[in-house]
Amino acid sequence: MAFLRRRSRAGESAETKIFFTTDIHGSDRCLRKFINASSFYGVDYLILGGDITGKTLVPIWRNGSGWTADYNDHHYEAMTERERSELEQRIRDNGQYPVAGELDELRALENEDLRHEAFVRAVHRRGPSAGHGGPLLHHARQR
């Protein structure tokens, strides 16, 4: 393809290298690996296709002795702020969105409209790495 060729400078390859991936489903870990692929594989362009956002909210609620959550067949009880933060990162690494709050606030998410609003807030809270509905093209050498 002619549009993928560039003029060669002394010692450089004339070919453009592209790294394409898709279906990361909101996983922070997969996004970090994708971004690091440019230096690891020496590519010119990173292309991130569809299915970028995750699909699940994971409630973490406050109780009298700390934070509580049920995640991946494990019940977490009396977590400290640090433990909660570590669990939230594990949840994000797996492409899901932690939602922390009081139990009555989280129960309100049974209402579909409130759940949708909470999901949108969780996706956007994560910054520029999440929430894209379409392909994302990143020139690897722009960093």
C-alpha positions as CSV (number, residue, x, y, z in Angstrom):
1,M,0.0,0.0,0.0
2,A,1.5,3.2,-1.1
3,F,0.1,5.4,1.7
4,L,2.0,3.2,4.2
5,R,5.4,3.8,2.6
6,R,7.6,6.7,3.5
7,R,10.9,7.9,2.1
8,S,13.8,6.2,3.7
9,R,16.5,8.3,5.5
10,A,19.9,6.9,5.9
11,G,19.7,3.8,8.1
12,E,15.9,3.8,8.4
13,S,13.5,1.3,7.1
14,A,11.2,2.5,4.4
15,E,8.2,0.5,5.8
16,T,5.7,1.8,8.3
17,K,5.0,-0.5,11.2
18,I,1.5,-0.7,12.6
19,F,0.3,-2.3,15.8
20,F,-3.5,-3.0,15.9
21,T,-5.5,-4.3,18.8
22,T,-9.2,-4.3,19.8
23,D,-11.5,-5.6,22.5
24,I,-9.6,-4.4,25.6
25,H,-13.0,-3.9,27.3
26,G,-11.9,-1.1,29.7
27,S,-8.9,-3.1,31.0
28,D,-6.3,-0.6,32.4
29,R,-3.7,-3.4,32.2
30,C,-4.4,-4.1,28.5
31,L,-4.3,-0.3,27.7
32,R,-0.9,0.0,29.4
33,K,0.4,-2.9,27.4
34,F,-1.0,-1.4,24.2
35,I,0.7,1.9,24.8
36,N,4.0,0.3,25.6
37,A,3.8,-1.8,22.4
38,S,5.2,1.1,20.4
39,S,8.6,1.0,22.1
40,F,8.6,-2.8,22.6
41,Y,7.9,-3.6,19.0
42,G,9.3,-0.5,17.4
43,V,6.1,0.5,15.6
44,D,5.2,3.8,14.1
45,Y,1.4,3.7,14.7
46,L,-0.8,2.3,17.4
47,I,-4.4,1.6,16.3
48,L,-7.0,0.8,19.0
49,G,-10.2,-0.6,17.4
50,G,-13.6,-1.0,19.0
51,D,-14.9,-2.5,22.2
52,I,-12.8,-0.2,24.3
53,T,-15.0,0.3,27.4
54,G,-15.8,-2.2,30.1
55,K,-19.3,-3.4,30.8
56,T,-19.7,-4.0,34.5
57,L,-20.0,-1.8,37.7
58,V,-18.6,-3.4,40.8
59,P,-20.1,-1.9,44.0
60,I,-17.9,-1.3,47.1
61,W,-19.9,-0.1,50.1
62,R,-19.0,1.4,53.4
63,N,-20.0,-0.3,56.6
64,G,-19.2,0.3,60.3
65,S,-15.8,-1.3,60.1
66,G,-14.5,-0.1,56.7
67,W,-15.3,-1.1,53.1
68,T,-17.0,-4.3,51.8
69,A,-17.3,-5.8,48.3
70,D,-18.1,-9.0,46.6
71,Y,-15.8,-9.5,43.6
72,N,-14.7,-12.6,41.6
73,D,-16.2,-15.1,44.1
74,H,-14.5,-13.4,47.0
75,H,-16.1,-11.5,49.9
76,Y,-14.0,-8.5,51.1
77,E,-14.9,-7.3,54.5
78,A,-13.6,-4.4,56.7
79,M,-11.1,-3.1,54.1
80,T,-9.0,-0.1,54.9
81,E,-8.8,2.8,52.4
82,R,-5.5,1.4,51.1
83,E,-7.0,-2.1,50.6
84,R,-10.0,-0.5,48.9
85,S,-7.7,1.4,46.6
86,E,-5.9,-1.9,45.7
87,L,-9.1,-3.7,45.0
88,E,-10.3,-0.8,42.8
89,Q,-7.1,-1.1,40.8
90,R,-7.6,-4.8,40.4
91,I,-11.2,-4.2,39.2
92,R,-10.0,-1.6,36.7
93,D,-7.2,-3.9,35.5
94,N,-9.9,-6.4,34.7
95,G,-11.9,-4.0,32.6
96,Q,-14.6,-3.2,35.2
97,Y,-15.6,-0.1,37.0
98,P,-15.5,0.2,40.9
99,V,-18.3,2.3,42.3
100,A,-17.9,3.1,46.0
101,G,-20.5,4.6,48.3
102,E,-23.0,4.0,51.0
103,L,-25.1,0.9,50.7
104,D,-28.4,2.8,50.2
105,E,-26.7,4.8,47.4
106,L,-25.6,1.6,45.7
107,R,-29.0,0.0,46.1
108,A,-30.4,3.0,44.2
109,L,-28.4,1.7,41.1
110,E,-31.1,-1.0,40.7
111,N,-33.0,1.8,38.9
112,E,-31.8,1.6,35.3
113,D,-31.6,5.3,34.7
114,L,-29.4,5.8,37.8
115,R,-27.3,2.8,36.9
116,H,-26.7,4.3,33.4
117,E,-25.7,7.6,34.8
118,A,-23.3,6.0,37.3
119,F,-21.8,3.9,34.5
120,V,-21.1,7.0,32.4
121,R,-19.6,8.8,35.4
122,A,-17.3,5.8,36.1
123,V,-16.1,5.6,32.5
124,H,-15.4,9.3,32.2
125,R,-13.8,9.5,35.7
126,R,-11.0,7.3,34.4
127,G,-9.6,10.0,32.1
128,P,-8.6,10.1,28.5
129,S,-7.8,6.3,28.4
130,A,-11.5,5.4,28.5
131,G,-14.8,6.2,27.1
132,H,-14.0,6.3,23.4
133,G,-16.8,4.9,21.3
134,G,-14.8,4.6,18.1
135,P,-11.3,3.8,16.9
136,L,-8.4,5.6,18.4
137,L,-5.3,6.2,16.3
138,H,-2.1,7.2,18.1
139,H,1.1,8.0,16.3
140,A,3.7,6.2,18.4
141,R,6.5,8.6,17.8
142,Q,4.5,11.7,19.0
143,R,5.5,11.0,22.6
